[in-house]
Amino acid sequence: MQDVARAAGVSPMTVSNVVNNRPHVREATRAKVLAAMDRLGYRVNIAARNLRAGRTQTIGLAVPEVDRPYFAELAARVVRHARAAGYRVVVEETGALREEELDAIAWSRNSLYDGLILSTVALAPADRDLLPVDFPVVILGERIFDAPVDHIAMPNTEGARAATAHLIARGCRRIAMVTGPDLEETNVSSLRYAGYREALRAAGLPEDRRGVVRLPLLTLESGAEAAHRLARAGAGYDGVVAVTDTVALGVIRGLADAGVAVPGEVKVVGFDNIGIGGFTVPALSTVDPDNDWIAARAVELLLERIRGDGVPGRPRDVVSPFTLIERESTRR
């Protein structure tokens, strides 16, 4: 700033006024300072400014995909709770890639954010040493259980068990599951698959491996294709547990394409309680993991770390409550 002041022939205070866009600077003087800044390649040191202030009042939120209803609704809830606490939120997409999830942490740590909420699907237990302990981070997800950061998980196994038991209570005896590609590692798909299997065993029902459809992507389109496969199998499935609501809505569409009535011939239940599920025809029964509680708790844990509350080095691991919401897709 001293160099810019000398080059422009003005005082450092005038340069500061221009940099901070303060009023009462003559336009000719402003233009002279801006020209000197451009000539010298001067850029405002945001990090230094924030260091002086101590806080940016900004937190980051990194999610796998911003165009999926669940993550869009999560972002809206985090923004609302953060705003109520006087913080702004910057949202970015990781594409469910390990490198991007790690980059989100590094970028947040070294730039403008006071802390980061990271919804992770790609990080594994082996990545625990790459996670910071001197920067506030809250993890949403299931892959990192022993990381040195706060962690919020969904009741995946318990919720899927309740969803499957709900179908059994509605008279279903041949229940398929439409899930994700990887059931060997600890993730959302494998945990919900475990709950599905537990409910079948508890009811004395056999698991039909042909009725477990693994999807490469958890999309509407893949859910519809899974329903086509189940219908073509001709195995008489009368219930479907879908790993997410998005997949469940695709399943319902695919069954309709195949001329299979929901809930008359096949009952379908999802997981996540996204908003649109209550307005489809039929309206979707689902496991509600209390998404607003998750967003509020994530913001609360992060702000506690930013303020220096809690026991240093002792991560908190919490699981959200859940309820099963019965709608038309599983009615008798």
C-alpha positions as CSV (number, residue, x, y, z in Angstrom):
1,M,0.0,0.0,0.0
2,Q,3.0,2.3,0.7
3,D,4.3,1.6,-2.8
4,V,0.9,2.4,-4.3
5,A,0.7,5.7,-2.4
6,R,4.2,6.7,-3.6
7,A,3.4,5.8,-7.2
8,A,0.1,7.7,-7.2
9,G,1.4,10.6,-5.2
10,V,-1.2,10.3,-2.5
11,S,-1.2,9.3,1.2
12,P,-1.5,5.6,2.3
13,M,-4.8,6.6,4.0
14,T,-6.1,7.6,0.6
15,V,-5.1,4.3,-0.9
16,S,-6.8,2.6,2.0
17,N,-10.0,4.6,1.4
18,V,-9.9,3.5,-2.3
19,V,-9.2,-0.1,-1.5
20,N,-12.1,-0.2,1.0
21,N,-14.4,1.7,-1.4
22,R,-15.0,4.5,1.1
23,P,-16.8,7.6,0.0
24,H,-15.4,11.2,-0.1
25,V,-12.6,10.2,-2.5
26,R,-12.5,12.4,-5.6
27,E,-13.0,10.4,-8.8
28,A,-9.8,11.8,-10.3
29,T,-7.8,10.6,-7.2
30,R,-9.6,7.2,-7.2
31,A,-8.7,6.7,-10.9
32,K,-5.1,7.6,-10.2
33,V,-4.8,5.2,-7.3
34,L,-6.5,2.4,-9.3
35,A,-4.2,3.0,-12.2
36,A,-1.2,2.7,-9.8
37,M,-2.6,-0.5,-8.3
38,D,-3.0,-2.0,-11.8
39,R,0.5,-0.9,-12.9
40,L,2.2,-2.3,-9.8
41,G,0.0,-5.5,-9.8
42,Y,-1.3,-4.7,-6.3
43,R,-4.0,-7.0,-4.9
44,V,-5.8,-6.7,-1.6
45,N,-4.4,-9.3,0.8
46,I,-7.7,-10.8,1.9
47,A,-6.0,-13.3,4.3
48,A,-4.2,-10.4,6.0
49,R,-7.3,-8.4,6.3
50,N,-9.1,-11.4,7.8
51,L,-6.2,-12.1,10.1
52,R,-6.5,-8.6,11.5
53,A,-10.2,-8.9,12.0
54,G,-9.8,-12.4,13.5
55,R,-13.0,-13.7,11.9
56,T,-14.7,-13.6,8.5
57,Q,-18.2,-14.5,9.7
58,T,-18.2,-16.9,6.8
59,I,-18.4,-20.7,6.8
60,G,-18.1,-23.2,4.0
61,L,-20.4,-26.0,3.0
62,A,-19.1,-28.6,0.6
63,V,-21.6,-31.2,-0.8
64,P,-21.2,-33.9,-3.4
65,E,-23.9,-32.5,-5.8
66,V,-25.8,-29.2,-5.6
67,D,-28.4,-30.4,-8.1
68,R,-29.8,-33.2,-6.0
69,P,-32.8,-32.4,-3.9
70,Y,-31.4,-33.7,-0.7
71,F,-28.2,-31.6,-0.8
72,A,-30.0,-28.5,-2.1
73,E,-32.4,-28.7,0.8
74,L,-29.5,-29.4,3.2
75,A,-27.7,-26.3,1.9
76,A,-30.8,-24.1,2.4
77,R,-31.2,-25.3,6.0
78,V,-27.5,-24.7,6.8
79,V,-27.8,-21.2,5.3
80,R,-30.8,-20.5,7.4
81,H,-29.3,-21.6,10.7
82,A,-26.0,-19.9,10.0
83,R,-27.7,-16.7,9.1
84,A,-29.5,-16.7,12.4
85,A,-26.1,-16.9,14.1
86,G,-24.7,-14.0,12.1
87,Y,-22.7,-16.1,9.5
88,R,-22.8,-16.3,5.8
89,V,-22.3,-19.6,3.9
90,V,-20.3,-20.4,0.8
91,V,-21.5,-23.6,-1.0
92,E,-19.3,-25.6,-3.2
93,E,-19.6,-29.0,-5.0
94,T,-17.1,-31.8,-4.7
95,G,-18.5,-34.2,-7.2
96,A,-18.2,-37.0,-4.6
97,L,-14.5,-37.1,-5.4
98,R,-11.9,-37.8,-2.7
99,E,-9.5,-35.2,-4.1
100,E,-12.2,-32.5,-4.3
101,E,-13.3,-33.3,-0.7
102,L,-9.7,-32.9,0.5
103,D,-9.3,-29.7,-1.6
104,A,-12.5,-28.3,0.0
105,I,-10.8,-28.6,3.4
106,A,-7.5,-27.1,2.3
107,W,-9.2,-24.2,0.5
108,S,-11.4,-23.5,3.5
109,R,-8.5,-23.6,5.9
110,N,-6.3,-21.3,3.8
111,S,-8.8,-18.7,2.6
112,L,-11.9,-16.9,3.7
113,Y,-13.8,-19.3,5.9
114,D,-13.9,-19.6,9.7
115,G,-14.8,-23.3,9.4
116,L,-16.2,-26.0,7.1
117,I,-19.2,-28.4,7.0
118,L,-18.2,-31.2,4.7
119,S,-20.7,-33.8,3.4
120,T,-18.4,-36.6,2.4
121,V,-18.9,-39.8,0.5
122,A,-15.4,-40.4,-0.9
123,L,-13.0,-40.0,2.1
124,A,-12.0,-43.3,3.8
125,P,-10.7,-44.1,7.2
126,A,-7.2,-44.1,5.8
127,D,-7.6,-40.4,5.1
128,R,-8.0,-39.6,8.8
129,D,-4.4,-38.2,9.1
130,L,-5.1,-35.7,6.3
131,L,-7.9,-34.0,8.3
132,P,-6.9,-31.0,10.3
133,V,-7.3,-30.7,14.0
134,D,-6.5,-27.0,14.2
135,F,-9.2,-25.8,11.8
136,P,-13.0,-26.2,12.6
137,V,-14.5,-29.0,10.5
138,V,-17.7,-30.9,10.9
139,I,-18.1,-34.0,8.8
140,L,-21.5,-35.2,7.6
141,G,-21.4,-38.8,6.3
142,E,-20.5,-42.3,7.1
143,R,-17.0,-43.0,5.9
144,I,-15.0,-41.3,8.7
145,F,-15.7,-42.7,12.1
146,D,-12.4,-42.1,13.9
147,A,-11.3,-38.8,12.4
148,P,-10.2,-36.0,14.7
149,V,-13.1,-33.8,13.8
150,D,-16.8,-33.6,14.8
151,H,-19.1,-36.0,12.9
152,I,-22.8,-36.2,12.4
153,A,-24.2,-39.4,11.0
154,M,-27.7,-40.5,9.9
155,P,-29.4,-43.5,11.5
156,N,-28.9,-45.4,8.3
157,T,-29.1,-49.0,9.6
158,E,-31.9,-48.3,12.0
159,G,-33.9,-46.3,9.5
160,A,-33.6,-48.9,6.7
161,R,-34.6,-51.6,9.2
162,A,-37.7,-49.6,10.1
163,A,-38.5,-49.0,6.5
164,T,-38.3,-52.7,5.7
165,A,-40.3,-53.7,8.8
166,H,-42.9,-51.2,7.7
167,L,-43.3,-53.0,4.4
168,I,-43.5,-56.3,6.2
169,A,-46.2,-54.9,8.4
170,R,-48.1,-53.9,5.3
171,G,-48.1,-57.5,4.1
172,C,-45.1,-57.5,1.8
173,R,-43.2,-60.8,1.7
174,R,-40.9,-60.5,-1.4
175,I,-39.1,-57.3,-0.8
176,A,-36.4,-56.0,-3.1
177,M,-33.8,-53.3,-2.4
178,V,-32.5,-50.8,-4.8
179,T,-29.2,-49.5,-3.5
180,G,-25.7,-48.2,-4.4
181,P,-22.8,-49.9,-6.1
182,D,-20.5,-50.6,-3.1
183,L,-21.9,-52.8,-0.4
184,E,-18.5,-54.0,0.9
185,E,-17.2,-50.7,2.3
186,T,-18.8,-48.6,5.1
187,N,-21.1,-46.1,3.4
188,V,-24.7,-45.0,3.2
189,S,-25.6,-47.9,0.8
190,S,-24.0,-50.7,2.8
191,L,-25.4,-49.4,6.1
192,R,-28.9,-49.2,4.7
193,Y,-28.6,-52.6,3.1
194,A,-27.6,-54.0,6.5
195,G,-30.8,-52.6,8.0
196,Y,-32.8,-54.2,5.2
197,R,-31.3,-57.6,5.8
198,E,-31.7,-57.3,9.6
199,A,-35.5,-56.7,9.2
200,L,-35.9,-59.6,6.8
201,R,-34.1,-61.9,9.3
202,A,-36.1,-60.7,12.2
203,A,-39.3,-61.5,10.3
204,G,-38.1,-64.9,9.1
205,L,-38.1,-63.9,5.5
206,P,-35.4,-65.0,3.1
207,E,-33.2,-62.6,1.2
208,D,-33.4,-62.9,-2.5
209,R,-30.1,-61.7,-3.9
210,R,-31.7,-61.2,-7.3
211,G,-33.9,-58.6,-5.7
212,V,-30.9,-56.5,-4.6
213,V,-30.2,-54.1,-7.4
214,R,-27.0,-52.1,-7.3
215,L,-27.0,-48.8,-9.1
216,P,-23.8,-47.0,-10.4
217,L,-25.5,-43.7,-9.7
218,L,-28.3,-42.8,-7.3
219,T,-30.5,-40.9,-9.8
220,L,-34.1,-40.9,-10.9
221,E,-33.0,-42.5,-14.2
222,S,-31.2,-45.4,-12.5
223,G,-34.1,-45.9,-10.2
224,A,-36.5,-46.2,-13.1
225,E,-34.1,-48.7,-14.8
226,A,-33.9,-50.8,-11.6
227,A,-37.7,-51.0,-11.6
228,H,-37.7,-52.2,-15.2
229,R,-35.2,-54.9,-14.2
230,L,-37.3,-56.0,-11.3
231,A,-40.5,-56.1,-13.4
232,R,-38.8,-58.1,-16.1
233,A,-37.5,-60.6,-13.5
234,G,-41.1,-61.7,-12.9
235,A,-40.2,-62.7,-9.4
236,G,-43.4,-61.2,-7.9
237,Y,-41.8,-58.6,-5.7
238,D,-44.4,-56.8,-3.7
239,G,-42.2,-54.3,-1.9
240,V,-39.2,-52.1,-2.7
241,V,-36.8,-50.4,-0.2
242,A,-35.0,-47.6,-2.0
243,V,-31.7,-46.3,-0.7
244,T,-32.8,-42.7,-1.2
245,D,-36.0,-40.8,-2.0
246,T,-34.6,-39.8,-5.4
247,V,-34.1,-43.5,-6.3
248,A,-37.5,-44.3,-4.9
249,L,-39.2,-41.8,-7.1
250,G,-37.4,-43.2,-10.1
251,V,-38.6,-46.7,-9.0
252,I,-42.2,-45.6,-8.9
253,R,-41.8,-44.0,-12.4
254,G,-40.2,-47.2,-13.7
255,L,-43.0,-49.4,-12.2
256,A,-45.6,-47.2,-13.8
257,D,-43.8,-47.6,-17.2
258,A,-44.1,-51.4,-16.7
259,G,-47.8,-51.2,-15.8
260,V,-47.2,-52.1,-12.2
261,A,-49.4,-50.2,-9.7
262,V,-48.0,-48.5,-6.6
263,P,-49.1,-49.3,-3.9
264,G,-51.7,-51.8,-5.2
265,E,-49.1,-54.4,-6.5
266,V,-45.8,-53.1,-5.2
267,K,-45.3,-50.8,-2.2
268,V,-42.3,-48.5,-2.2
269,V,-40.5,-46.7,0.6
270,G,-37.6,-44.3,0.4
271,F,-35.1,-42.6,2.7
272,D,-34.3,-38.8,3.2
273,N,-37.8,-37.1,3.2
274,I,-37.0,-34.7,0.5
275,G,-39.7,-32.1,0.0
276,I,-41.0,-33.3,-3.4
277,G,-41.8,-36.7,-2.0
278,G,-44.9,-35.4,-0.3
279,F,-46.3,-34.1,-3.6
280,T,-45.8,-36.9,-6.1
281,V,-48.6,-39.3,-7.1
282,P,-48.5,-41.5,-5.1
283,A,-46.9,-39.5,-2.3
284,L,-43.8,-41.3,-1.1
285,S,-43.4,-43.0,2.2
286,T,-40.0,-42.4,3.6
287,V,-37.5,-42.4,6.5
288,D,-37.2,-38.9,7.8
289,P,-33.7,-38.4,9.4
290,D,-34.7,-35.0,10.7
291,N,-32.7,-33.0,8.1
292,D,-33.4,-29.7,9.9
293,W,-31.9,-31.2,13.1
294,I,-28.8,-32.3,11.1
295,A,-28.3,-28.8,9.7
296,A,-28.9,-27.0,13.0
297,R,-26.5,-29.4,14.9
298,A,-23.8,-29.1,12.2
299,V,-23.9,-25.3,12.4
300,E,-23.9,-25.4,16.2
301,L,-21.0,-27.8,16.5
302,L,-19.0,-25.8,14.0
303,L,-19.6,-22.5,15.7
304,E,-18.6,-24.0,19.0
305,R,-15.3,-24.9,17.5
306,I,-14.9,-21.5,15.9
307,R,-15.5,-19.9,19.3
308,G,-13.2,-22.3,21.0
309,D,-15.8,-24.1,23.0
310,G,-15.8,-27.8,23.8
311,V,-12.8,-30.0,24.8
312,P,-9.9,-29.4,22.4
313,G,-8.9,-32.6,20.5
314,R,-12.0,-34.5,21.6
315,P,-14.3,-35.0,18.6
316,R,-18.0,-35.3,19.0
317,D,-19.8,-38.1,17.2
318,V,-23.6,-37.8,17.0
319,V,-26.5,-39.5,15.2
320,S,-29.6,-37.8,14.1
321,P,-33.1,-39.0,15.3
322,F,-35.5,-40.4,12.7
323,T,-39.2,-41.1,12.1
324,L,-40.9,-43.1,9.4
325,I,-43.5,-41.2,7.5
326,E,-46.2,-43.2,5.9
327,R,-47.8,-41.9,2.8
328,E,-49.6,-43.3,-0.2
329,S,-46.8,-45.4,-1.7
330,T,-47.2,-48.0,1.2
331,R,-50.9,-47.7,2.1
332,R,-53.0,-50.8,2.2
